[in-house]
């Protein structure tokens, strides 16, 4: 696992550092710093993806790469930047689905006014307590005579 960035609090200031990008963002509130970091990283990633597509287009002209590689890069770019951002957020033992504000606006019936929606997929839970015998049924293998 590699570290993408780190948020620290020092002397009342929050600071996000991403050494791989040479990025440092400072602010008074962690949510501001993280929003700024997300926007800067997102914009940088979009520019990098666009430059890859341009580079591949130039290489197609010299027959160094196939046009399918350009299509693949365009598809990857579309998949990353045109979909509504979604994540799984774990708080304690509960998993929640998070979607960007524009996604929540489109799915009002799913999210309502909340930023998170509880995930009910049992494969994502961290506890198997739903399997405990709470009804008092004797499940022992002993037979009485």
Secondary structure as UniProt FT lines:
FT   STRAND          6..10
FT   TURN            11..12
FT   STRAND          13..18
FT   TURN            19..22
FT   STRAND          23..27
FT   HELIX           30..61
FT   TURN            62..63
FT   HELIX           67..81
FT   STRAND          86..91
FT   TURN            92..93
FT   STRAND          94..99
FT   HELIX           101..106
FT   HELIX           108..111
FT   TURN            112..113
FT   STRAND          116..118
FT   HELIX           122..124
FT   HELIX           129..131
//
